[in-house]
Amino acid sequence: MAVVATGSVAFDYIFTFRGRFGDQIVPGKTHIINLSFLVDSMEKRRGGVAANYAYNLALLGCPAAVLATAGRDAAEYREWLSGLGVDCRGLVLLPDELTATGFTTTDLNDNQITGYYGGAMLRAGRLGLADTVPDPDAVIVGPNAPDAMQRLVRECRDAGVRWVFDPAHQLPHMTGPDIEDGSRGAWIVVGNDYELELIRQRTGRDASGLLELAEMVVTTLGREGSRISTRDGDFSIPPAQPAREVDPVGAGDAYRAGLVHGLLRGLGVERAGRIGSLAATYCIEQTGTIEHRYTGDEFAARFRDAYGHEPW
């Protein structure tokens, strides 16, 4: 039994520009922008939401599997995930495609310009639950090719498998009916406060309205922690304070992994949310989405320090 992590497997190129984008824009000429930035640093890192979920689940000791498409350039990535204990039978490498890739440039004001190439991810609709571990405990349906997300929701519903609906950055491309279909029967619908507002605008449903469709609605609130809404009431989850804040990218994926792990262990909503919060805190203390490390004992000790009780 395992949690199946779906969505993108990607490479992230991170550029740093030691200037300000706004200083490079000529007033009155925004209709013909043609800019080039000489960047001061570049890093290539492993990423993608499916890999992020799976990595954090594995750190927590939860069996995890990846169901995703990547390109011919991801053989080492798949081998690395397998070495961590992640089941990669469903991570299919397409020989005629390149792996999904993001290119992000950040300026001195922390403004960002990002370009994203979907690559092999756009063919993820060819994969279904039959391509990964049998009888999963749960499936995280992360942002992916639209037909892949729709297929996985349908197959989970038909098979009676719990799923987490996490549309994230695919929301701008989804209609109200798309979102309602992904939420109908879901175990968890999750997003940050901006994403939940987009969902409200598209569907006319706030968190209480979504609870007519899903068992649980989770709103992540950054430094303010998170809010978990259930049919039995709302729970405010405090954050775990970081030793330092380096890079918030990937923290939401770590939170989702921690929350799912805690719930599957039967720890209750509040404790599971706190596990998610601490998993996210580890992530933001490093640059990159899957560069943090901890042992089970280290996690438990830090959880006790943060919250005053045992994590499990």
N, C-alpha and C positions, 0 to 999 in steps of 0.2 A: 504494500500500500504506500502511496506517495502523493504529494501535491504536484500536479502538472502545471508548469509555468509556461505560458504562451505569450506571444507578442514578438517584438523584434530581438534579434541578436545582431549587434552592430559594433562598429568602430567609431570612436569619437576623436576628432582632431580639435584640439583646444589651442587657440591662438591668443596671445596677449598683445594689445596695442597700447603703448605708453603715451597715449594722447587721448583726445576726446573727439568722438564722432561729430558732435555738434560744431566743433571748430572747423571741420572740413567741408561743411555744407554752405554753399553760397546762397544767401537770402534771395528769393525770387527766381531761383533756378532749380527748384526741386522737381520740376517736370522733366529735367534732362540730367538726372544724377548719373555721374560717371566717376566713381571714386576708386582709388587703390590705396591700401594701407600697407606700409612696411611694418610687419609685426616683429616683436622683440623676442618672442618665445613660441615654441610649438611642442605640443605633447600629443602622442597617439595613445589612446587607452581603450581597453575593452569596455563595452557597454551594451545597451539594449535592454529593454524592460524584462524580457523573458530570462535572460542571463542574470540580471540584477535580482529578480525574485529568487531564482534557484540558488544563487550564491549565498544569499542571506538565510534562506531556509537551511542550506547545508551547514553554515556556521552554527546555527541553532540546534543542529542534530536532527533535523526533520528530513526524512527521505524526499528527494526532489527529482523531478524529471523536466527536461526541456522539450517542448514541441514547437518547432520553428524551422524556417528555411533560411539558410545563409549561402554565401557564395564560395567559389573555389578558393578564396583567400582565407577561409576560416578554419582550415584543418587543424592548425595549432591551437586555435581557440577551443574547438571541440575537445581536443585531447586534454587541454588544461582543465576544462570543466569536468571531464570524466575523471581526471586525477583527484578532484575534490570529492568524488563520490556521487556526482550528479549523473543520473541516467540520461544518456544522450542518444538513445536509439531513435528518438523522434526529432533530432536535430539533423535535418537533411541538407547536405551541401550540393548546390546546383552547379555543375561544371561550366555552364554558359553564362553565369551571373557573377557579379561582385556583391559582397556583403553590404547591407545597409550601412550608410556612413553619414555622420553628422559633422559639420564644420562650423565651429562657434568662435567668434572673435569678441573679446571683452575689452572695453576701454577703461580708463582710469576712474570713471564714474560708475563702473559696474554695469553699464549698458551693454547689451549683447546683440549681435547680428548673427543669425544662424541659418545655414542652408542644410537641407536634409535630402539625401539621395536614398530612395527606398530600395533599389536594387532587388536582391533575392527576396526580401520581405514581401514584395508585392505579389509573389506567387505562393504565399502561405496557405491560400484557400485550397490547395491540393491536399492538405493534411487534415486528418480528423483523429478522433480518440482511438481509433484502431491502430494508429501509427505510433502510439506511445505505450506506457505501462498499462497493464490491465487493471480494472477496478480501482481507479484512483480515489483517494479520500476527498479530494477537491481539485478544481481547475481554476486557475487565475486567468481570466480572459482579459489580457492587457491590450493596449493599443497596437494595432496590426493592420494588415490589409482588410478592408471592410468585409469582403466576402469570407475571410477566415474567421473574423469575429462572429459573424452571423451563423456560420456553420457550427462553430464550437458551442455557441449558446443553444442552438437547436439540438445538437447531439447530447449535450449535458441534460437538457430538459427531457429528452426522450429516454435517456438512460437512467434518469433519477440520480445524477451526480451533482453534488453541490458545486456552484460556481460563484466566483467573485467577478463582478462586472466593473472593470476599471478602464473606461474609454479614454480618459486623459486627453492627450493632444490630438486624438482623432475627433473630439467633440465638434470642432468647427465644421467638419465634413459630414456630420450626422444629422438626420432629421429627427423631429419629435417622435414619430413612430419607430425609428431605428432605436432610439434610446429606451423607449418603453418596452420594446421587444427584448432588448438585452437585460432589462431590469425585471421583467415579469417572471417570477419564480426564482429569482436569484437569491442566494444565501446572503451576499453582501453587495451593495452598491457603494463605491468609494470614489472620492475625489477631493481636491482642495476646495477652499471656499469659493474661489473664482469658477472652478469647474462646476460646482454645485449650482452656482448662479446661472451658468450657461444651460445646465439641465433644466432649471426652473423656467427659464425663458423659452426653451424649445418645447417643453412638455406641459407647462403650466402647473407643474407639481413641485412643491417644496419637499423637505425631508419627510414631513408627515404624509404628504401625498404619495411619495415613493414607497412608503411603508405599506401602502395598499398593494404594491407589487412585489417588494422584496422583504426579506426578514429583518434586514439591518441596513442602515445608511450611515456611512462614516464620512465625516468632514475633517480633513486635516487642516490645521491652522498655523503651521510654521512654529515660530517661537512660542505661540500660545497653547501648543499641545494639540488636542483633537477632541472631537465630540462624536460619540457613538449613540445613534438613535435606534431604539428597538421598539417593538410594540408594547413593551413593559415600561418604557420610560427612556429618558436621555441620561447619558453618563459623560461627564467632563473629565478628560484624561490629561493630567498635568505633564509637561515635557520633562525629560531628563536633561539636566543642564550639561552642556558640553564643556570640556576643558578648554577648547578653542573652536572658533568657527572658521573653517577654511573654505569649504565648497558645499553648498546645499544640494547640488544635483545628485539625484539618486536616493535622497533621504526618504522620499515618499514610497519608493519601491521597497526599501528596507523596512519601513513601517508596516507595509502591507504583509510582508513575509512574517514579521514578528507577530502581528495580530492573528493571522491565520494559524500560525504554529500554536499560539496560546489557546485559541478557541478549540483547535483539534485536540489539545491535551485536556480539555474540559476545565480550564482554569477560570472561566467566567469572564464577562465582558471587561470589567475594570482592570483585572490583572493582565488579560491578554492585550488590552490597549496600552498598558504600561510597558509590556515586553516590546510592543511595536515602537513605542516612543524611544526606548533605550537603543533598540536596533538602529533607528534613524540617527540618533545622536552619534553613535560610532561612525556612521557614514560621513556626517558633515565635518568630522575632525580630520579628514583626509581629502586630498584632491583626487577626483575620480569616483566612479560609482561603486566599484568593487575592489578597492585597495585596502580597506580596513580589515583587521584581524582580531580575533579574540577566541579564547577557549571557553568551554561551558562554565568552568569554575570562575574565570575572570568575569564573565557576564553576570553570574549569580552574585558575586561579591559587589560589583558595581551597582547592580539592581538594589541590593540591600542598602547600600550607601544612599542611593537616590530616593528610595521609597520607604525604607524602614521595615521591610518584610521580605520574605523569600519569594523568588519569582515562580517557583513551582514546588 
